Amino acid sequence: MSLRYRGVSYEPTQAQVEMSEELIGRYRGAAVSRHTPKQSAAHSSVEGLKYRGATVK
């Protein structure tokens, strides 16, 4: 699938995350579930993050 934004074409990327489904209850007879990732994603360091030229923590 090819996408286009302001005249520039690009291919979308999808993160491959394994999800687990947990049944948390019932609402009006329908099962209610919550989807959570099996492993949390590693956060990148925030060093070098800038906003309008100023370094933010």
N, CA, C and O atoms as a GROMACS GRO file, in nm:
protein
  228
    1MET      N    1   0.084  -0.117   0.000
    1MET     CA    2   0.000   0.000   0.000
    1MET      C    3   0.089   0.123   0.000
    1MET      O    4   0.174   0.139   0.088
    2SER      N    5   0.071   0.208  -0.096
    2SER     CA    6   0.151   0.328  -0.107
    2SER      C    7   0.066   0.448  -0.064
    2SER      O    8  -0.048   0.464  -0.108
    3LEU      N    9   0.123   0.532   0.019
    3LEU     CA   10   0.053   0.651   0.067
    3LEU      C   11   0.120   0.775   0.012
    3LEU      O   12   0.236   0.770  -0.031
    4ARG      N   13   0.049   0.884   0.015
    4ARG     CA   14   0.100   1.010  -0.037
    4ARG      C   15   0.061   1.122   0.056
    4ARG      O   16  -0.054   1.132   0.097
    5TYR      N   17   0.158   1.209   0.089
    5TYR     CA   18   0.131   1.325   0.173
    5TYR      C   19   0.204   1.444   0.115
    5TYR      O   20   0.327   1.442   0.103
    6ARG      N   21   0.131   1.547   0.079
    6ARG     CA   22   0.186   1.669   0.018
    6ARG      C   23   0.278   1.639  -0.099
    6ARG      O   24   0.383   1.701  -0.114
    7GLY      N   25   0.236   1.544  -0.182
    7GLY     CA   26   0.310   1.514  -0.304
    7GLY      C   27   0.424   1.416  -0.286
    7GLY      O   28   0.492   1.383  -0.384
    8VAL      N   29   0.450   1.369  -0.165
    8VAL     CA   30   0.559   1.276  -0.141
    8VAL      C   31   0.500   1.138  -0.112
    8VAL      O   32   0.415   1.123  -0.025
    9SER      N   33   0.546   1.037  -0.187
    9SER     CA   34   0.499   0.901  -0.165
    9SER      C   35   0.582   0.833  -0.059
    9SER      O   36   0.702   0.858  -0.048
   10TYR      N   37   0.519   0.747   0.019
   10TYR     CA   38   0.592   0.670   0.119
   10TYR      C   39   0.518   0.541   0.147
   10TYR      O   40   0.398   0.530   0.121
   11GLU      N   41   0.589   0.444   0.202
   11GLU     CA   42   0.532   0.316   0.240
   11GLU      C   43   0.513   0.316   0.392
   11GLU      O   44   0.606   0.349   0.464
   12PRO      N   45   0.395   0.281   0.440
   12PRO     CA   46   0.373   0.278   0.586
   12PRO      C   47   0.448   0.161   0.649
   12PRO      O   48   0.465   0.056   0.587
   13THR      N   49   0.493   0.180   0.772
   13THR     CA   50   0.559   0.073   0.846
   13THR      C   51   0.470   0.034   0.962
   13THR      O   52   0.409   0.119   1.027
   14GLN      N   53   0.464  -0.093   0.989
   14GLN     CA   54   0.383  -0.146   1.098
   14GLN      C   55   0.475  -0.209   1.200
   14GLN      O   56   0.562  -0.289   1.164
   15ALA      N   57   0.458  -0.176   1.326
   15ALA     CA   58   0.536  -0.238   1.432
   15ALA      C   59   0.476  -0.375   1.461
   15ALA      O   60   0.354  -0.388   1.477
   16GLN      N   61   0.560  -0.476   1.468
   16GLN     CA   62   0.515  -0.612   1.497
   16GLN      C   63   0.522  -0.633   1.647
   16GLN      O   64   0.628  -0.661   1.702
   17VAL      N   65   0.408  -0.619   1.714
   17VAL     CA   66   0.399  -0.633   1.859
   17VAL      C   67   0.304  -0.746   1.891
   17VAL      O   68   0.192  -0.750   1.842
   18GLU      N   69   0.351  -0.840   1.973
   18GLU     CA   70   0.264  -0.949   2.015
   18GLU      C   71   0.170  -0.897   2.124
   18GLU      O   72   0.213  -0.833   2.220
   19MET      N   73   0.041  -0.925   2.106
   19MET     CA   74  -0.059  -0.877   2.200
   19MET      C   75  -0.121  -0.995   2.273
   19MET      O   76  -0.134  -1.104   2.218
   20SER      N   77  -0.159  -0.971   2.398
   20SER     CA   78  -0.234  -1.070   2.474
   20SER      C   79  -0.371  -1.011   2.505
   20SER      O   80  -0.385  -0.890   2.525
   21GLU      N   81  -0.471  -1.097   2.507
   21GLU     CA   82  -0.608  -1.052   2.532
   21GLU      C   83  -0.651  -1.102   2.668
   21GLU      O   84  -0.636  -1.220   2.699
   22GLU      N   85  -0.705  -1.014   2.748
   22GLU     CA   86  -0.747  -1.048   2.884
   22GLU      C   87  -0.896  -1.015   2.898
   22GLU      O   88  -0.938  -0.903   2.871
   23LEU      N   89  -0.973  -1.113   2.940
   23LEU     CA   90  -1.115  -1.092   2.962
   23LEU      C   91  -1.131  -1.022   3.097
   23LEU      O   92  -1.091  -1.076   3.200
   24ILE      N   93  -1.190  -0.901   3.096
   24ILE     CA   94  -1.201  -0.825   3.221
   24ILE      C   95  -1.343  -0.818   3.275
   24ILE      O   96  -1.365  -0.766   3.384
   25GLY      N   97  -1.440  -0.870   3.201
   25GLY     CA   98  -1.576  -0.870   3.253
   25GLY      C   99  -1.681  -0.882   3.143
   25GLY      O  100  -1.651  -0.915   3.028
   26ARG      N  101  -1.802  -0.853   3.182
   26ARG     CA  102  -1.913  -0.857   3.087
   26ARG      C  103  -1.993  -0.729   3.103
   26ARG      O  104  -2.011  -0.678   3.213
   27TYR      N  105  -2.042  -0.678   2.990
   27TYR     CA  106  -2.126  -0.560   2.991
   27TYR      C  107  -2.247  -0.588   2.903
   27TYR      O  108  -2.232  -0.613   2.783
   28ARG      N  109  -2.364  -0.586   2.961
   28ARG     CA  110  -2.491  -0.615   2.891
   28ARG      C  111  -2.483  -0.744   2.811
   28ARG      O  112  -2.534  -0.753   2.699
   29GLY      N  113  -2.420  -0.845   2.870
   29GLY     CA  114  -2.414  -0.976   2.808
   29GLY      C  115  -2.297  -0.997   2.713
   29GLY      O  116  -2.272  -1.109   2.670
   30ALA      N  117  -2.225  -0.890   2.680
   30ALA     CA  118  -2.111  -0.903   2.588
   30ALA      C  119  -1.981  -0.909   2.668
   30ALA      O  120  -1.965  -0.840   2.768
   31ALA      N  121  -1.890  -0.991   2.621
   31ALA     CA  122  -1.760  -1.003   2.688
   31ALA      C  123  -1.677  -0.878   2.660
   31ALA      O  124  -1.672  -0.830   2.547
   32VAL      N  125  -1.613  -0.826   2.764
   32VAL     CA  126  -1.528  -0.707   2.752
   32VAL      C  127  -1.384  -0.753   2.775
   32VAL      O  128  -1.353  -0.815   2.876
   33SER      N  129  -1.297  -0.721   2.680
   33SER     CA  130  -1.159  -0.764   2.692
   33SER      C  131  -1.065  -0.645   2.676
   33SER      O  132  -1.102  -0.540   2.623
   34ARG      N  133  -0.943  -0.666   2.724
   34ARG     CA  134  -0.839  -0.562   2.714
   34ARG      C  135  -0.721  -0.624   2.641
   34ARG      O  136  -0.680  -0.736   2.672
   35HIS      N  137  -0.665  -0.551   2.545
   35HIS     CA  138  -0.548  -0.596   2.470
   35HIS      C  139  -0.425  -0.525   2.526
   35HIS      O  140  -0.420  -0.402   2.531
   36THR      N  141  -0.326  -0.602   2.566
   36THR     CA  142  -0.203  -0.545   2.619
   36THR      C  143  -0.084  -0.609   2.548
   36THR      O  144  -0.092  -0.726   2.510
   37PRO      N  145   0.024  -0.535   2.529
   37PRO     CA  146   0.143  -0.595   2.468
   37PRO      C  147   0.208  -0.694   2.563
   37PRO      O  148   0.207  -0.675   2.684
   38LYS      N  149   0.265  -0.802   2.506
   38LYS     CA  150   0.330  -0.902   2.590
   38LYS      C  151   0.459  -0.849   2.650
   38LYS      O  152   0.493  -0.883   2.764
   39GLN      N  153   0.533  -0.767   2.575
   39GLN     CA  154   0.654  -0.705   2.625
   39GLN      C  155   0.644  -0.556   2.602
   39GLN      O  156   0.597  -0.511   2.497
   40SER      N  157   0.688  -0.478   2.700
   40SER     CA  158   0.682  -0.334   2.683
   40SER      C  159   0.795  -0.290   2.590
   40SER      O  160   0.904  -0.348   2.591
   41ALA      N  161   0.768  -0.190   2.511
   41ALA     CA  162   0.868  -0.138   2.418
   41ALA      C  163   0.975  -0.061   2.493
   41ALA      O  164   0.945   0.009   2.590
   42ALA      N  165   1.097  -0.072   2.448
   42ALA     CA  166   1.206   0.001   2.511
   42ALA      C  167   1.196   0.147   2.468
   42ALA      O  168   1.182   0.177   2.349
   43HIS      N  169   1.204   0.236   2.563
   43HIS     CA  170   1.197   0.378   2.532
   43HIS      C  171   1.335   0.429   2.496
   43HIS      O  172   1.435   0.391   2.556
   44SER      N  173   1.339   0.514   2.398
   44SER     CA  174   1.466   0.572   2.361
   44SER      C  175   1.504   0.680   2.462
   44SER      O  176   1.419   0.733   2.533
   45SER      N  177   1.630   0.709   2.468
   45SER     CA  178   1.675   0.811   2.563
   45SER      C  179   1.624   0.948   2.518
   45SER      O  180   1.604   0.971   2.398
   46VAL      N  181   1.604   1.036   2.612
   46VAL     CA  182   1.551   1.167   2.580
   46VAL      C  183   1.661   1.270   2.565
   46VAL      O  184   1.633   1.389   2.551
   47GLU      N  185   1.787   1.227   2.567
   47GLU     CA  186   1.896   1.322   2.544
   47GLU      C  187   1.886   1.376   2.404
   47GLU      O  188   1.855   1.303   2.310
   48GLY      N  189   1.910   1.502   2.390
   48GLY     CA  190   1.908   1.562   2.258
   48GLY      C  191   1.769   1.605   2.214
   48GLY      O  192   1.753   1.652   2.102
   49LEU      N  193   1.669   1.589   2.299
   49LEU     CA  194   1.534   1.631   2.264
   49LEU      C  195   1.527   1.782   2.274
   49LEU      O  196   1.562   1.841   2.376
   50LYS      N  197   1.482   1.844   2.165
   50LYS     CA  198   1.479   1.990   2.163
   50LYS      C  199   1.340   2.039   2.122
   50LYS      O  200   1.271   1.975   2.044
   51TYR      N  201   1.303   2.152   2.177
   51TYR     CA  202   1.178   2.218   2.141
   51TYR      C  203   1.210   2.364   2.117
   51TYR      O  204   1.252   2.436   2.208
   52ARG      N  205   1.190   2.407   1.994
   52ARG     CA  206   1.219   2.545   1.953
   52ARG      C  207   1.362   2.588   1.991
   52ARG      O  208   1.385   2.700   2.034
   53GLY      N  209   1.456   2.495   1.974
   53GLY     CA  210   1.594   2.527   1.996
   53GLY      C  211   1.641   2.509   2.140
   53GLY      O  212   1.761   2.515   2.165
   54ALA      N  213   1.551   2.486   2.234
   54ALA     CA  214   1.589   2.468   2.374
   54ALA      C  215   1.587   2.319   2.408
   54ALA      O  216   1.496   2.247   2.368
   55THR      N  217   1.686   2.275   2.482
   55THR     CA  218   1.692   2.134   2.525
   55THR      C  219   1.593   2.114   2.640
   55THR      O  220   1.589   2.191   2.736
   56VAL      N  221   1.514   2.007   2.627
   56VAL     CA  222   1.417   1.975   2.731
   56VAL      C  223   1.453   1.841   2.793
   56VAL      O  224   1.515   1.756   2.728
   57LYS      N  225   1.414   1.822   2.918
   57LYS     CA  226   1.445   1.698   2.988
   57LYS      C  227   1.347   1.590   2.957
   57LYS      O  228   1.358   1.479   3.008
   0.00000   0.00000   0.00000
